[in-house]
Amino acid sequence: MAKKSVIARSKKEPKFASRVVRRCFRCGRKKAYMRDFGLCRICFRELANDGKIPGVRKSSW
């Protein structure tokens, strides 16, 4: 989990557009972020395995 101060700082409007840091809304992680879902890979996997993300299934072939 990211510190609360880091999450609060990332929510502020950046001075330049290239400084935007997208974070997972659940845990605040900035790496391995998926824009389509707004989650990091860890939170995405937890929610997908629980069936809480509609239209996402575990693949098997």
C-alpha positions in Angstrom: 0.0 0.0 0.0 1.2 3.5 -0.8 1.4 6.0 2.0 -1.6 8.4 2.3 0.6 11.4 1.7 1.8 9.9 -1.6 -1.7 9.2 -2.8 -2.9 12.7 -1.8 0.0 14.2 -3.7 -0.8 12.2 -6.9 -4.4 13.5 -6.8 -3.3 17.1 -7.1 -3.3 18.7 -10.5 0.2 18.4 -11.9 2.1 21.4 -13.3 2.7 19.6 -16.6 0.6 17.0 -18.3 3.5 14.6 -18.6 3.7 14.4 -14.8 0.3 12.7 -14.3 0.7 9.6 -12.2 -2.1 7.1 -12.5 -2.6 4.9 -9.4 -4.7 2.0 -8.4 -7.8 3.3 -6.6 -7.8 0.3 -4.2 -4.2 0.2 -3.0 -2.5 3.3 -4.5 0.2 1.3 -6.4 1.6 3.1 -9.5 3.4 0.3 -11.2 1.6 -2.3 -13.3 -1.5 -0.1 -13.6 -4.2 -1.0 -16.1 -6.1 2.0 -17.4 -9.1 0.0 -18.6 -9.9 -1.0 -15.1 -8.2 1.6 -12.9 -6.4 -1.2 -11.0 -3.0 -2.5 -10.5 -2.3 -6.1 -11.6 -2.5 -7.5 -8.1 -5.9 -5.9 -7.3 -7.2 -6.8 -10.7 -6.3 -10.5 -10.2 -7.9 -10.6 -6.8 -11.2 -9.1 -8.0 -11.2 -11.1 -11.3 -10.7 -14.4 -9.3 -13.6 -13.4 -7.0 -15.8 -12.7 -10.1 -16.3 -9.0 -9.2 -15.2 -7.6 -12.5 -17.9 -8.2 -15.1 -16.9 -9.8 -18.4 -13.5 -11.0 -17.1 -12.8 -14.8 -16.8 -9.7 -16.8 -16.1 -8.4 -18.1 -19.4 -7.8 -21.8 -20.0 -6.8 -23.6 -23.2 
